[in-house]
Amino acid sequence: MKQYDLAIVGAGILGTFAAYHAVQRGWSVLLLESGMEAKGASVRNFGQLVPSGMGLNGWRNIGARTIHHLTEINKSTPLPWKKNGSLYVASDEQELQLLEEMQQLNDAQGYASRLLSVNECCELSQPLNKAYAKGGLFFPDDATTESPKLLATLLQFIIQSGRCDYRNGSLVQTVEENDSGCSLRTTDNTIYRARDVLVCCGHQLNRLFPAILQTPAMRICKLQMMDTLASSQVKLHCNLLTGLSIRRYDAFHSCASYANLITSEYQQQLQAEGIHLLFTQRADGSLIIGDSHHYTNALDVDSLDYHNDQHINQLILTEAQRILGVDTLPINRFWNGYYSQHDNSILATSIQKNIHAVTGIGGKGMTCSGGFTELVIEQLTKQQSLDLINIV
């Protein structure tokens, strides 16, 4: 029976990027996916690659590494992505102050960004409500992708290397360590062997090692999003992030005036549903708009229902129309997404010497998976515990 260097359970963005880094080191890799394809948070998101919004130094640097890896991969195989940047638009003077302070922090660190006037913002986002916008901050090194297409392209690139075997429809039931490495058994009683096993289970925390993964330190987030029909009404030249995003994203917590933010009653109404407004435009002209956030303890996951709350959808849609300055947007569909988020920003742990797990990356999976799994494979190469990885 073939023994792989690494078996990965879960072919979402974390598992797929881990497979990429392992293959780059010449390892033989087995990538197992329980469904016919990944259908979780890895493909239900905006496709925004935004190191700009991550916590300064730590996760922002990790996100920048993801951009680096995608740039390198794109030299070998065309990826469905554009390095077209992100625009943060302030809706009031407080948010504009945060953007100005962030520009100063970026200048001190040599991180590319530039402040924009309202008219310059309107050139990047067409239309944009001038009554909403007070100014903007543009980050040229961020990128946009269509996440289902990106994941599929990455997967094929890895498979074509000849060093990765992909098995979909393979639900792993047990993982055990033994004298020769590890064995994995799927529900159809197929057994695989590998030197190391990496579990990348997303929010499905109760399948393998629930005592370690499904704990009070882990939360499950339910979010709601929508997209529009293809339309020439809107033309976005970059990712569009808005005032509530400035108030939410970790990067801006480093700004001096962040602690003094005053929140209006209307903003509080949206924030009570975890809403901040993001926009991504696909190649066909359709928009992805969202999103909301509701959290529960991973041990109480059944309290998060699978229904789509139309009241929340209407709050998002009304704010989206206000920001763009349009009367209506032609909505195509609504959907829910679910992801796991650990209290320490991610759970990366070595359960046993050769059995490891990475999950709970929260809403930064698309941006940071490529960079973080690089660290994971480095640790496995050195035969060191994943618990030693520390991102400030």
Secondary structure, 3 states (H helix, E strand, C coil): CCEEEEEEECCCHHHHHHHHHHHHCCCCEEEECCCCCCCCHHHCCCCEECHHHCCCCHHHHHHHHHHHHHHHHHCCCCCCEECCCEEEEECCHHHHHHHHHHHHHHHHHCCCCEEECHHHHHHHEECCCCCCCCEEEEECCCEEECHHHHHHHHHHHHHCCCCEEEECCCCEEEEEEECCEEEEEECCCCEEEEEEEEECCCCCCCCCCHHHHCCCCEEEEEEEEEEECCCCCCEECCEEECHHHHHHCHHHHHCCCHHHCCCCHHHHHHHCCCCCCEEEECCCCCEEEECCCEEEEHHHHHHCCCCCCHHHHHHHHHHHHHHHCCCCCCEEEEEEEEEEEECCCCEEEECCCCEEEEECEHHHHHHHHHHHHHHHHHHHHCCCCHHHCCCC
